[in-house]
Amino acid sequence: METGNARPLGSLHRYWGWMLALGVLMLVLGVIGLYASVALTIVSVLLFGALLVAGGVAQAIQAFRASGWKSVALHVGIALLYIVGGGIALYDPVAASLSLTIFIAAMLLVTGIFRAAMAFQMRPIGGWGWVLFGGIMSFLLGLLIFAQWPVSGLFAIGLFVAIELIVDGWSCILFALAAKSTETGHSAEERHA
């Protein structure tokens, strides 16, 4: 008799090969992205711009469905911001990547300061040092991006995307191998039952 905990991965164990292939693909794309971080930055900014324009069009459509002039005005205002922002990113992706990178650097600096302050508030609790470490690392990464700016604006976003692909690829690979080992373990249990 199977219980809910007998197969923690559900039916995923049957498809572990697909998960493994996805992980390998993401890992390979991430490694390529490391070597082509400038191109990946530009592609990411172009995709971001296209998504902003699409969101703006959706907001504009919603404006026609809204009732009351205030609601219509808000939807039109949001639509214009999205479309103009996306249009700028599509028209000049290099300038957009420079702007986004400086925003990311500022966000990392502020987040690092807040995390460090939070760590000192947590001090009696175990693990506060890891929160402090994370805050320091965020702050230093923000400083590094600022110190390298405007050059960092050409590669930082692509570098972040490449690292995300690599980490996610490894996660998928390890998850697939865990699913495969679960399949092997359950097959042996079912034969002996």
C-alpha positions as CSV (number, residue, x, y, z in Angstrom):
1,M,0.0,0.0,0.0
2,E,1.4,3.4,-1.0
3,T,1.1,6.4,1.2
4,G,1.4,10.1,0.2
5,N,5.0,10.0,1.3
6,A,6.0,6.9,-0.6
7,R,6.9,8.9,-3.7
8,P,7.9,12.4,-2.6
9,L,8.7,13.4,-6.2
10,G,5.3,12.1,-7.5
11,S,5.4,10.8,-11.1
12,L,8.5,12.9,-11.8
13,H,10.7,9.9,-11.4
14,R,9.4,8.6,-14.7
15,Y,10.6,11.7,-16.5
16,W,13.9,12.3,-14.8
17,G,15.7,12.1,-18.2
18,W,13.8,15.1,-19.5
19,M,14.7,17.0,-16.3
20,L,18.3,16.0,-16.7
21,A,18.3,17.1,-20.4
22,L,16.8,20.5,-19.3
23,G,19.4,20.9,-16.7
24,V,22.3,20.2,-19.1
25,L,20.8,22.6,-21.7
26,M,20.5,25.3,-19.1
27,L,24.0,24.7,-17.9
28,V,25.4,24.9,-21.4
29,L,23.5,28.0,-22.2
30,G,24.7,29.6,-18.9
31,V,28.3,28.8,-19.8
32,I,27.9,30.2,-23.3
33,G,26.3,33.3,-21.6
34,L,29.4,33.8,-19.4
35,Y,31.5,34.1,-22.6
36,A,28.9,36.2,-24.4
37,S,27.7,38.3,-21.5
38,V,27.5,41.5,-23.5
39,A,25.3,39.9,-26.2
40,L,23.2,38.3,-23.4
41,T,22.8,41.7,-21.7
42,I,21.5,43.2,-25.0
43,V,19.1,40.3,-25.7
44,S,17.8,40.5,-22.1
45,V,17.2,44.2,-22.3
46,L,15.5,43.8,-25.7
47,L,13.2,41.1,-24.2
48,F,12.5,43.3,-21.2
49,G,11.6,46.2,-23.6
50,A,9.3,43.9,-25.6
51,L,7.6,42.7,-22.4
52,L,7.1,46.3,-21.2
53,V,5.5,47.3,-24.6
54,A,3.3,44.2,-24.4
55,G,2.3,45.2,-20.8
56,G,1.6,48.7,-22.0
57,V,-0.7,47.5,-24.8
58,A,-2.5,45.3,-22.3
59,Q,-3.0,48.3,-20.0
60,A,-4.2,50.4,-22.9
61,I,-6.8,47.7,-23.7
62,Q,-7.8,47.6,-20.1
63,A,-8.3,51.4,-20.2
64,F,-11.2,50.9,-22.7
65,R,-12.9,48.4,-20.3
66,A,-12.5,50.6,-17.2
67,S,-15.3,52.8,-15.9
68,G,-14.9,56.3,-14.7
69,W,-12.4,58.9,-15.9
70,K,-10.0,58.4,-13.0
71,S,-9.7,54.6,-13.7
72,V,-9.3,55.3,-17.4
73,A,-6.6,58.0,-16.8
74,L,-4.6,55.6,-14.5
75,H,-4.7,52.8,-17.0
76,V,-3.7,55.2,-19.8
77,G,-0.9,56.6,-17.7
78,I,0.5,53.2,-16.8
79,A,0.2,52.1,-20.5
80,L,2.2,55.2,-21.6
81,L,4.9,54.6,-19.0
82,Y,5.2,50.9,-20.1
83,I,5.2,51.7,-23.8
84,V,7.6,54.6,-23.6
85,G,10.0,52.6,-21.2
86,G,9.8,49.6,-23.4
87,G,10.2,51.6,-26.6
88,I,13.4,53.3,-25.2
89,A,14.8,49.8,-24.3
90,L,14.0,48.6,-27.8
91,Y,15.4,51.7,-29.5
92,D,18.6,51.9,-27.5
93,P,19.3,48.7,-25.5
94,V,22.8,49.8,-24.6
95,A,21.5,53.0,-22.8
96,A,18.8,50.9,-21.2
97,S,21.3,48.4,-20.0
98,L,23.4,51.2,-18.5
99,S,20.4,52.6,-16.7
100,L,19.2,49.2,-15.4
101,T,22.7,48.3,-14.2
102,I,23.0,51.5,-12.2
103,F,19.6,50.8,-10.7
104,I,20.7,47.2,-9.8
105,A,23.9,48.5,-8.3
106,A,22.0,51.0,-6.1
107,M,19.5,48.3,-5.1
108,L,22.3,46.0,-4.1
109,L,24.0,48.7,-2.0
110,V,20.8,49.6,-0.2
111,T,19.8,46.0,0.3
112,G,23.2,45.2,1.7
113,I,23.0,48.0,4.2
114,F,19.5,46.9,5.3
115,R,20.5,43.3,5.6
116,A,23.5,44.2,7.7
117,A,21.3,46.3,10.0
118,M,18.8,43.4,10.2
119,A,21.6,41.0,11.1
120,F,22.6,43.2,14.1
121,Q,19.0,43.2,15.2
122,M,19.0,39.4,15.0
123,R,22.3,39.1,16.8
124,P,21.1,36.9,19.7
125,I,19.6,34.4,17.2
126,G,21.8,31.8,15.7
127,G,22.6,32.3,12.0
128,W,22.7,36.1,12.2
129,G,26.2,36.0,10.9
130,W,25.0,34.5,7.6
131,V,22.6,37.4,7.2
132,L,25.4,39.8,7.9
133,F,27.6,38.0,5.4
134,G,24.8,38.2,2.8
135,G,24.5,41.9,3.4
136,I,28.2,42.5,3.1
137,M,28.3,40.6,-0.1
138,S,25.3,42.5,-1.6
139,F,27.0,45.8,-0.6
140,L,30.3,44.8,-2.1
141,L,28.7,43.6,-5.3
142,G,26.9,46.9,-5.6
143,L,30.2,48.8,-5.1
144,L,31.9,46.6,-7.6
145,I,29.3,47.3,-10.2
146,F,29.4,51.1,-9.5
147,A,33.2,51.1,-9.6
148,Q,33.2,49.4,-13.1
149,W,30.3,51.5,-14.4
150,P,29.6,52.4,-17.3
151,V,31.5,49.3,-18.6
152,S,29.7,47.1,-16.1
153,G,26.4,48.2,-17.8
154,L,27.4,46.3,-20.9
155,F,27.9,42.9,-19.2
156,A,26.4,42.8,-15.7
157,I,22.8,41.9,-16.6
158,G,24.0,39.2,-19.0
159,L,26.4,37.9,-16.3
160,F,23.5,37.7,-13.8
161,V,21.4,35.8,-16.3
162,A,24.2,33.4,-17.2
163,I,24.9,32.7,-13.5
164,E,21.1,32.1,-12.9
165,L,21.1,29.6,-15.9
166,I,24.1,27.8,-14.5
167,V,22.7,27.5,-10.9
168,D,19.3,26.5,-12.2
169,G,20.9,24.0,-14.6
170,W,22.8,22.4,-11.8
171,S,19.6,22.3,-9.6
172,C,17.7,20.5,-12.4
173,I,20.5,18.0,-12.9
174,L,20.7,17.2,-9.2
175,F,16.9,17.1,-8.9
176,A,16.8,14.7,-11.9
177,L,19.5,12.4,-10.4
178,A,17.5,12.4,-7.1
179,A,14.4,11.5,-9.1
180,K,16.2,8.7,-10.8
181,S,17.6,7.3,-7.6
182,T,14.0,7.4,-6.1
183,E,12.8,5.4,-9.1
184,T,15.5,2.8,-8.6
185,G,14.8,2.6,-4.9
186,H,11.1,2.2,-5.4
187,S,11.5,-0.4,-8.1
188,A,13.6,-2.5,-5.8
189,E,11.0,-2.1,-3.0
190,E,8.1,-3.0,-5.3
191,R,9.9,-6.2,-6.4
192,H,10.5,-7.3,-2.9
193,A,7.0,-6.5,-1.8
